[in-house]
Amino acid sequence: MAQVTVMIDGKAYRMACEEGQESHLTDLADRFDRYVGHLKSQFGEIGDLRITVMAGIMIMDELSEMTRKLGLLETEVAALKSNRDGALENQQHNEHRVVLALGELASRLDGLTAKLNGRTSAPVN
C-alpha cells in the first residue's frame, strides 16, 4: 500500500491507498478541501466536525443529483437504442420490399422484351 499525506483545512492527514492511486487520492482531497474552504468562508469557525459533515452532505447532494441525471441518461440511451433497432428493422423490411418490387419489375420487363422481340422476329407481310 502507498502512503499519501493530504491537506484539508490546513491540517495534514496521512492516508493509505493502492499503488498508483496517489495522485487520484490527492485530487479528491483537494476537491474536498475546496468544499471545506467554501463552507468556512460562508459560516466562519463553527467547528471542524460540523464543517466536515456539511461538506460531506453537499458532496452527497451533488452525487444524488448526478445519479438522478445518469438514470435519466441511461433511460434515454435505452430508448434511442430501441428506436434504432426499430428503424433498422423497418429499413430491412423496406429493402426487402424494394427487392421484391425490383424482381417483379424485372420479370415484367423480361416479358415485355420477349413480346417485343417476338413481334420483330415475325415476318412482316
C-alpha atoms as one frame of an Amber mdcrd trajectory, in Angstrom:
protein
   0.000   0.000   0.000   1.131   3.507  -0.789   1.037   6.334   1.741  -0.065
   9.874   0.879  -0.272  12.989   3.015  -3.177  15.245   2.056  -4.041  18.692
   3.368  -7.592  19.543   4.363  -8.336  22.852   6.045  -4.643  23.382   6.678
  -4.220  20.082   8.505  -2.143  17.160   7.245  -3.712  13.706   7.084  -1.652
  10.629   6.256  -3.689   8.145   4.230  -3.107   4.772   2.616  -4.150   3.934
  -0.919  -3.400   1.386  -3.595  -0.169   1.772  -5.540  -0.669   4.141  -8.469
  -3.693   5.867  -6.883  -1.729   8.525  -5.041  -2.491  11.400  -7.407  -6.164
  10.416  -7.541  -6.402  10.482  -3.736  -4.597  13.831  -3.655  -7.025  15.250
  -6.224 -10.015  14.009  -4.213  -8.625  15.564  -1.037  -8.017  18.858  -2.865
 -11.613  18.888  -4.094 -12.894  18.119  -0.592 -10.691  20.875   0.818 -12.334
  23.341  -1.576 -15.752  22.385  -0.154 -14.482  22.875   3.386 -12.909  26.224
   2.448 -16.132  27.370   0.793 -18.188  26.491   3.867 -15.708  28.135   6.224
 -15.849  31.334   4.157 -19.650  31.315   4.427 -20.093  30.265   8.055 -16.794
  31.064   9.724 -15.376  28.903  12.500 -18.269  26.639  13.501 -16.185  23.589
  14.336 -14.237  21.096  12.262 -16.747  18.306  12.701 -19.710  20.433  11.660
 -17.852  21.783   8.605 -16.804  18.250   7.643 -20.390  16.959   7.967 -21.745
  19.880   5.941 -19.133  19.315   3.222 -19.999  15.606   3.160 -23.708  16.386
   2.820 -23.005  18.842  -0.017 -20.998  16.183  -1.836 -23.735  13.578  -1.275
 -26.300  16.059  -2.633 -24.226  16.501  -5.788 -23.761  12.735  -6.046 -27.513
  12.229  -5.695 -28.182  14.739  -8.476 -25.568  13.119 -10.726 -27.064   9.680
 -10.030 -30.515  11.004 -10.963 -29.169  12.551 -14.180 -27.291   9.337 -15.001
 -30.520   7.365 -14.583 -32.298   9.722 -16.987 -29.459   9.419 -19.498 -29.482
   5.620 -19.234 -33.247   5.634 -19.890 -32.728   7.947 -22.861 -29.947   5.746
 -24.255 -32.172   2.660 -23.905 -34.976   4.465 -25.763 -32.565   5.567 -28.505
 -31.255   2.011 -28.876 -34.804   0.717 -29.093 -35.686   3.341 -31.713 -32.523
   2.492 -33.626 -33.370  -1.204 -33.568 -36.891  -0.435 -34.776 -35.547   1.796
 -37.532 -33.109  -0.923 -38.643 -35.947  -3.439 -38.705 -38.069  -1.045 -40.790
 -35.141  -0.399 -43.117 -34.584  -4.126 -43.634 -38.307  -4.639 -44.273 -38.366
  -1.753 -46.771 -35.235  -3.048 -48.515 -36.887  -6.467 -48.815 -39.987  -4.859
 -50.333 -37.826  -2.899 -52.801 -36.003  -6.096 -53.806 -39.334  -7.846 -54.381
 -40.671  -4.886 -56.385 -37.492  -4.748 -58.482 -37.744  -8.503 -59.090 -41.341
  -8.145 -60.200 -40.440  -5.198 -62.418 -37.557  -7.148 -63.963 -39.918 -10.047
 -64.706 -42.412  -7.704 -66.361 -39.641  -6.072 -68.398 -38.430  -9.522 -69.460
 -41.974 -10.370 -70.517 -42.352  -7.129 -72.467 -38.941  -7.625 -74.044 -39.899
 -11.138 -75.072 -43.164  -9.877 -76.602 -41.383  -7.081 -78.456 -38.665  -9.442
 -79.674 -41.385 -11.843 -80.751 -43.056  -9.164 -82.862 -39.848  -8.043 -84.538
 -38.822 -11.634 -85.242 -42.046 -12.429 -87.020 -42.030 -11.951 -90.796 -43.567
  -8.705 -91.915 -46.225  -9.101 -94.643
